[in-house]
């Protein structure tokens, strides 16, 4: 009989840790702290709504030389905007849903920043239907929104 010593060693370590009280039961790192409209205006990364997130079509797109993304968190049906600027202009980002609920830095307030090459994200909105990622270049007075197509 062949014994896999790696498994025996790991199993023995788990028994010792449990017996000594070293194992703690902790909630999942992805346990979201909101649901539905309660997610509106919350940080998607602090609320856990970022679990399994991905870009919603048609993003990412290049806008003002930077990368604009409409992020979708399928576990809680939330969207948020991410923008990585290519220059030091002053920007404002927000995410919108069809009924004009929007968030940037909280509900109904845009998130403003500057800093080339740094990823910035808006707060999220609950949006089980299509949403839009918007960016304003406040230095050049230009505006762009990427509306979700799927």
PyMOL commands that set and color helices and strands:
alter all, ss='L'
color gray80, all
select helices_A, chain A and resi 5-19+36-39
alter helices_A, ss='H'
color red, helices_A
select strands_A, chain A and resi 54-55+61-63+66-73+78-84+91-97+102-103+111-113+119-121+125-126+131-137+142-147
alter strands_A, ss='S'
color yellow, strands_A
deselect
rebuild
show_as cartoon
